[in-house]
Amino acid sequence: MFGTSGIRKIFAGYGDESKNFTPQSALNMGLTIGTYINGGTVVIGRDIRTTALPIQLALTSGLVSTGCKVLTIGTVTTPTLAMSMKFLNGDCGVMITASHNTPEYIGIKIWNPSGLAFTEEQESKLEEIYFKKEFRTVSWDKIGSITEINDINSIHINEILKKLNLGNKQRPYVIIDPGNGSSFEIAPLLIKKLGCKFITLNSNPDGHFPGRLSEPNSKNLQTLISFIKSTNDVDFGIALDGDADRVIFIDGNGKIIEPIRLLTFLSKSIIQFIEKRNMNIIPKIVTPINSSSVIEHVIEKLGGKVIRTQVGDSKVAMEITKQNGILGGENVGTYIWPEFHLGPDSLLTIAKVIEILSHSDKTFTELIKEIPEFPFIKKEYNLINDFPISTDVYIQIGDAVEEFLKNKGFSKIKKNTLDGIRLDYENGWFMIRRSGTSPLIRIEGENVNDFEILNNYISQIAEILKNKFNLI
């Protein structure tokens, strides 16, 4: 049932629960969660998708039927739900969302009190309960309750402001694009509280995503990019996905900033702060195996250490906890600040960028140029059949790609199956991995020297997956 980031399926009012997420699925998941936490307190938030409300009602019915106390916080961002756990003393939180997926998708993501998403082990226990249908039962006089919590956005913003040390220099002029998603209110309000001038694009909430598709990628952000290029007034742009766990920055020239470059930029600032305070620690930054190696290139020279994990914000958060890391992030635009909570928080990330600028005479565009840019390409291909790819198949793919690279004259190739298959060579790497949230396979690559070679080789690797493995 669970992928890299919770459950996501196409909504159906009634249908095959192996293919669709239905109100019946949600009811049974409510019964499952209530059984797992033995009738504790559950915090529920939802995004703006048209199907989020019926899923919430069905889920809530299952929860209260097992004796749970349900606290509903309304239409919120995923970071707000994760942040709210510590204030509302929830035993777990449930965000009803399909994040960046297209409008027909819906699902849930489940959170621990720390703001850490449920681990694979916890999800496996939920699946066991769900399929056995051995649910907790309570008598009629022990049924749970539902309480509505208002104005959680103000709490989130106030807690972010407490984490900042704003200087007296520039406040940028930004354009913010919530993508018709659940950050439509909180993101502009935060920007205003930080003292910035701003304008908005696609800031009306609409579960059909009429302004653009939810994923903030280059294809979907062309209107925002064109606007930035057409004016000299805006310092940079900010784009979020449907539930605002992802955030993408666009510089003053209309160039999308690769998220790992932004993670490097943020990490560099933190390390420099630590250095000024003569703090005797080795700053550790956590990022998945498919992130650009630019972060090692910059951070290790500053005395920091980069730790690699499997893909997924929960994997990053767990490693941050294990390694006592100071920051983590993924190349999809998620950033985890362990001092705040262990879920991705795009809003705190926005605030931290503005905090850095408030102490600098340089613009965002000038500062981000100081972070090198290694040629990087990510391509997605539809799978012929929607099924998981086993480690054995990844190893076979790795052997075939290794042979291909050797025929091209590469040597010293190292393979890594931590997540999917990654092949490192002298000037870069390639990685092949099935998406954890969609029936797609991704081929990613980086080459320090040559973008054209990188692009050509990724296309040829795709042919290997098509002709030899019949995957795409």
C-alpha positions in Angstrom: 0.0 0.0 0.0 2.7 2.4 0.9 5.2 4.0 -1.4 8.2 6.3 -0.7 5.9 9.0 0.7 2.7 7.4 2.2 -0.2 6.1 0.1 -1.1 7.7 -3.2 -3.6 6.3 -5.7 -6.3 7.6 -8.0 -9.5 8.4 -6.2 -12.6 6.4 -6.8 -15.9 6.6 -4.9 -16.1 2.9 -5.0 -13.7 0.4 -6.7 -10.7 -1.9 -6.6 -8.8 -0.9 -3.5 -5.6 -2.3 -4.9 -5.7 0.3 -7.7 -7.7 3.1 -6.2 -8.0 5.0 -2.9 -11.7 5.0 -1.9 -13.7 6.2 1.1 -13.8 2.5 2.0 -10.0 2.4 1.9 -9.9 5.5 4.2 -12.5 4.0 6.6 -10.4 0.9 7.0 -7.2 2.9 7.3 -8.9 4.9 10.1 -9.7 1.7 11.9 -6.2 0.5 11.3 -4.5 3.6 12.7 -6.9 3.7 15.7 -6.0 0.0 16.4 -2.3 0.7 16.0 -2.2 3.6 18.5 -4.8 1.9 20.7 -7.3 4.7 20.6 -5.0 7.7 21.1 -5.1 11.3 19.8 -4.8 11.9 16.0 -4.3 15.2 14.3 -5.8 15.4 10.8 -5.1 18.0 8.1 -6.0 18.0 4.4 -4.8 19.8 1.2 -7.1 21.5 -1.3 -7.8 18.5 -3.5 -11.5 18.0 -4.3 -11.4 14.4 -2.9 -9.7 15.3 0.4 -12.9 16.0 2.2 -14.7 12.6 1.6 -11.5 10.8 2.5 -11.2 12.8 5.7 -14.8 12.1 6.7 -14.3 8.3 6.1 -10.9 8.2 7.8 -12.3 10.1 10.8 -15.2 7.7 11.1 -12.8 4.8 11.4 -10.7 6.6 14.0 -13.5 7.6 16.3 -15.0 4.1 16.0 -11.8 2.8 17.7 -12.0 5.4 20.5 -9.6 8.0 19.1 -9.7 11.6 19.9 -9.5 13.4 16.6 -8.2 17.0 16.2 -8.9 18.5 12.8 -6.9 21.5 11.7 -8.6 22.0 8.3 -6.9 22.9 5.0 -3.2 23.2 5.8 0.2 22.5 4.4 2.0 19.3 5.2 4.7 21.2 7.1 2.0 22.8 9.2 0.6 19.4 10.0 4.0 18.0 11.0 4.8 21.1 13.1 1.5 21.0 14.9 2.1 17.6 16.4 4.2 19.0 19.3 1.6 21.6 20.1 -1.5 19.3 20.0 0.1 16.3 21.7 -0.9 14.0 19.0 0.0 10.3 19.1 0.1 10.5 15.3 -0.8 12.9 12.5 -2.5 12.2 9.2 -2.1 14.5 6.2 -4.7 13.8 3.5 -2.8 14.7 0.3 -1.3 13.5 -2.9 1.4 16.1 -2.7 2.7 17.1 -6.2 0.7 14.4 -8.1 -2.0 15.4 -10.6 -5.6 16.2 -9.4 -7.1 12.7 -9.8 -4.7 11.3 -7.1 -5.4 11.3 -3.4 -3.8 9.6 -0.4 -2.5 10.0 3.1 0.8 10.4 4.9 1.2 9.5 8.5 3.4 11.3 11.1 5.0 10.6 14.4 4.8 13.1 17.3 8.3 14.3 16.4 7.2 15.3 12.9 8.9 12.3 11.4 6.9 10.5 8.8 6.0 6.9 9.6 8.9 4.5 8.9 8.8 1.5 6.7 8.6 -0.7 9.8 5.6 1.3 11.1 3.9 1.2 7.7 4.4 -2.6 7.5 2.6 -3.0 10.9 -0.3 -0.9 9.6 -0.5 -3.0 6.4 -0.6 -6.2 8.6 -3.5 -4.8 10.6 -5.3 -3.4 7.5 -5.3 -6.7 5.6 -6.1 -8.9 8.6 -8.9 -6.5 9.5 -8.5 -7.3 13.2 -9.5 -3.8 14.3 -9.9 -2.4 17.8 -13.5 -2.3 19.0 -15.0 -0.2 21.8 -18.4 0.0 23.4 -21.0 2.6 22.4 -20.0 4.8 25.4 -16.3 4.8 24.6 -16.6 6.2 21.0 -14.0 8.9 20.3 -14.5 12.6 19.7 -13.8 15.2 17.0 -12.5 18.7 17.9 -11.8 21.5 15.4 -8.6 23.5 15.9 -8.5 26.9 14.4 -5.7 29.2 13.3 -2.9 26.7 13.3 -1.3 28.8 10.5 -0.6 31.6 12.9 1.1 29.2 15.3 3.3 27.9 12.5 4.3 31.3 11.4 5.0 32.5 15.0 7.2 29.5 15.6 9.2 30.1 12.5 9.8 33.7 13.5 11.1 32.6 16.8 13.8 30.6 14.9 15.1 33.6 13.0 17.8 36.2 13.7 16.9 38.8 11.1 19.4 41.5 10.2 18.7 45.1 9.2 19.8 44.8 5.5 17.7 44.0 2.5 14.2 42.5 2.4 13.8 41.1 -1.1 10.8 41.7 -3.4 9.5 38.2 -4.3 6.8 36.6 -6.4 5.3 33.5 -4.7 3.4 30.8 -6.6 1.4 28.4 -4.3 0.2 26.6 -7.4 -3.4 26.9 -6.3 -2.4 24.6 -3.4 -2.8 24.6 0.4 -0.1 27.2 1.0 -2.3 29.9 -0.6 -2.8 31.7 2.7 0.2 30.8 4.9 3.0 31.4 2.4 2.0 35.1 1.5 1.3 35.8 5.2 4.7 34.5 6.2 6.4 36.7 3.5 4.5 39.7 4.7 5.5 39.0 8.4 9.2 38.8 7.3 8.8 42.4 5.9 9.1 41.6 2.2 7.3 43.1 -0.7 5.6 40.4 -2.7 3.1 39.6 -5.4 1.4 36.3 -5.9 0.6 34.0 -8.8 -1.9 31.1 -8.7 -2.8 31.9 -5.1 -6.5 31.0 -5.2 -7.1 27.6 -3.7 -8.5 25.2 -6.3 -8.2 21.4 -6.2 -8.3 21.2 -10.0 -5.0 23.2 -10.2 -6.2 25.5 -13.0 -3.0 27.7 -12.9 -0.5 24.9 -13.4 0.0 21.3 -12.5 1.1 20.8 -8.9 4.7 19.6 -9.3 6.9 22.7 -9.4 9.2 21.7 -12.2 10.5 23.6 -15.2 7.7 22.6 -17.5 5.0 23.7 -15.0 6.7 26.9 -13.9 7.0 28.6 -17.3 4.5 31.4 -16.5 6.4 32.2 -13.3 9.7 32.1 -15.1 8.4 34.4 -17.9 7.1 36.9 -15.5 10.4 37.1 -13.6 12.3 37.5 -16.9 10.0 40.3 -18.0 10.6 42.6 -14.9 13.5 44.0 -13.1 11.6 44.6 -9.9 11.4 41.0 -8.6 14.5 39.7 -6.8 13.5 36.0 -7.0 10.5 33.7 -7.2 9.2 30.9 -5.0 7.0 28.0 -6.2 5.4 25.3 -4.0 3.6 22.1 -4.7 0.0 21.2 -3.7 0.7 20.5 -0.1 3.8 22.7 0.2 6.3 20.1 1.3 8.3 21.0 -1.8 9.6 24.5 -2.6 11.6 25.6 -5.7 13.5 28.9 -6.0 13.9 30.9 -9.2 16.6 33.6 -9.3 16.2 37.1 -10.6 17.2 36.0 -14.1 14.4 33.4 -14.3 16.7 30.5 -13.7 15.4 27.6 -11.6 17.8 26.8 -8.8 18.5 23.1 -8.5 17.4 22.2 -4.9 20.8 20.6 -4.0 22.5 23.9 -4.9 20.0 25.6 -2.5 20.7 23.0 0.2 24.4 23.7 -0.3 23.8 27.4 -0.1 21.8 27.0 3.2 24.4 24.5 4.6 27.2 26.9 3.7 25.6 29.7 5.7 25.0 27.5 8.7 28.6 26.2 8.7 30.0 29.7 8.4 27.8 30.7 11.4 29.2 27.8 13.4 32.7 28.7 12.4 32.2 32.3 13.6 31.0 31.0 17.0 34.1 28.7 17.3 31.7 25.8 17.9 33.7 22.6 18.1 31.5 20.4 15.9 31.6 18.8 12.5 28.4 19.9 10.8 26.6 17.0 9.1 24.3 17.5 6.1 22.1 14.6 5.0 20.9 14.0 1.5 19.8 11.0 -0.6 22.0 9.1 -3.0 20.5 10.7 -6.1 21.6 14.3 -5.1 24.2 16.3 -6.9 27.8 15.9 -5.7 28.2 19.7 -5.7 27.3 19.5 -2.0 30.4 17.5 -1.2 32.4 19.8 -3.4 31.5 22.8 -1.4 30.7 21.5 2.1 33.7 19.3 2.7 36.0 22.2 1.9 34.3 24.1 4.7 34.9 21.3 7.2 31.4 19.8 6.9 30.4 16.2 6.2 27.8 14.9 3.7 25.9 11.7 4.6 24.0 9.9 1.9 20.7 8.0 2.4 18.0 6.2 0.5 15.4 8.5 -1.3 12.6 9.8 0.8 12.2 12.5 3.4 11.6 10.0 6.2 14.9 8.3 5.3 16.7 11.7 5.4 15.0 12.6 8.7 15.9 9.2 10.4 19.6 9.7 9.3 19.6 13.2 10.6 18.5 11.9 14.0 21.0 9.1 13.9 23.9 11.3 12.9 22.9 14.4 14.8 22.7 16.3 11.5 22.0 20.0 11.2 20.1 20.0 7.9 18.8 17.6 5.3 17.3 17.9 1.9 16.3 16.1 -1.3 16.7 17.1 -5.0 12.9 17.5 -5.3 12.9 20.6 -3.1 12.3 19.2 0.4 14.3 20.5 3.3 14.3 19.2 6.9 15.3 21.4 9.9 15.7 19.1 12.9 15.7 22.1 15.3 12.1 22.6 14.3 10.6 19.2 13.5 11.5 16.2 11.4 9.2 16.7 8.5 10.0 18.8 5.4 9.3 22.4 6.0 9.2 24.7 2.9 8.0 27.7 4.9 10.9 27.6 7.3 13.2 27.2 4.3 11.8 30.3 2.7 12.3 32.2 6.0 15.9 31.0 6.3 16.7 32.3 2.8 15.3 35.7 3.7 17.2 35.6 7.0 20.5 35.1 5.1 19.7 37.9 2.8 18.9 40.2 5.7 22.6 40.0 6.7 24.1 40.4 3.3 24.7 43.2 0.8 24.4 40.7 -2.1 21.2 39.7 -3.8 19.9 36.2 -3.8 21.0 35.9 -7.5 24.5 37.0 -6.6 24.9 34.7 -3.6 23.5 31.6 -5.3 26.0 32.1 -8.2 28.8 31.3 -5.6 27.5 27.7 -5.5 28.9 25.8 -8.5 26.5 24.2 -11.0 27.4 20.7 -12.2 25.6 19.6 -15.4 22.7 17.4 -14.2 19.8 15.8 -16.1 16.8 13.9 -14.8 14.4 12.1 -17.3 11.3 10.2 -16.5 9.8 7.3 -18.4 6.4 5.5 -18.0 6.7 1.9 -16.9 5.0 -0.6 -19.2 3.7 -2.4 -16.1 3.2 -0.8 -12.7 5.2 -3.0 -10.4 8.2 -2.7 -8.0 11.6 -3.3 -9.4 13.6 -5.8 -7.3 17.2 -5.4 -6.2 18.1 -8.4 -8.5 16.8 -6.5 -11.5 18.6 -3.3 -10.5 21.8 -5.3 -10.3 21.2 -6.7 -13.8 20.5 -3.1 -15.0 23.7 -2.0 -13.4 25.8 -4.7 -15.1 24.3 -3.7 -18.5 25.0 0.0 -18.0 28.5 -0.8 -16.7 29.2 -2.7 -19.9 27.8 0.3 -21.9 30.1 2.8 -20.0 33.1 0.6 -20.4 32.5 0.4 -24.1 32.5 4.2 -24.1 35.9 4.3 -22.5 35.0 4.8 -18.8 36.9 3.0 -16.1 36.9 2.9 -12.3 33.1 2.4 -12.3 31.6 1.9 -8.9 28.1 0.5 -8.4 25.8 1.2 -5.4 22.4 -0.4 -4.8 21.5 1.6 -1.7 18.4 2.7 -3.6 17.9 1.7 -7.2 21.3 1.5 -8.9 23.9 4.2 -9.1 27.1 4.0 -11.2 29.9 6.4 -10.4 32.7 7.1 -12.8 35.6 9.6 -12.8 33.7 12.8 -13.7 30.1 12.0 -12.7 27.5 9.4 -12.2 24.2 7.8 -13.5 21.3 6.5 -11.4 18.3 4.4 -12.4 15.4 4.2 -9.9 11.7 3.5 -10.0 9.6 6.3 -8.5 8.1 5.6 -5.1 5.0 7.6 -5.8 4.2 7.1 -9.5 4.5 4.3 -12.1 7.7 5.9 -13.5 11.3 5.0 -13.8 13.8 7.9 -13.5 17.3 8.1 -15.1 19.4 10.7 -13.6 23.0 11.7 -14.3 25.7 14.2 -13.6 28.8 15.0 -15.5 31.2 17.7 -14.3 32.6 18.4 -17.8 30.0 17.8 -20.6 26.2 18.3 -20.7 25.8 17.0 -24.2 27.5 13.7 -23.5 25.4 13.3 -20.4 22.2 13.9 -22.3 23.2 11.5 -25.1 24.2 8.7 -22.7 21.0 9.0 -20.7 19.0 8.5 -23.9 21.1 5.4 -24.7 20.6 4.0 -21.1 16.9 4.5 -21.7 17.2 2.3 -24.8 18.8 -0.4 -22.7 15.9 -0.4 -20.3 13.5 -0.5 -23.2 15.1 -3.2 -25.4 16.9 -5.4 -22.9 14.6 -5.2 -19.9 11.3 -4.3 -21.5 10.5 -1.8 -18.7 9.6 1.4 -20.6 
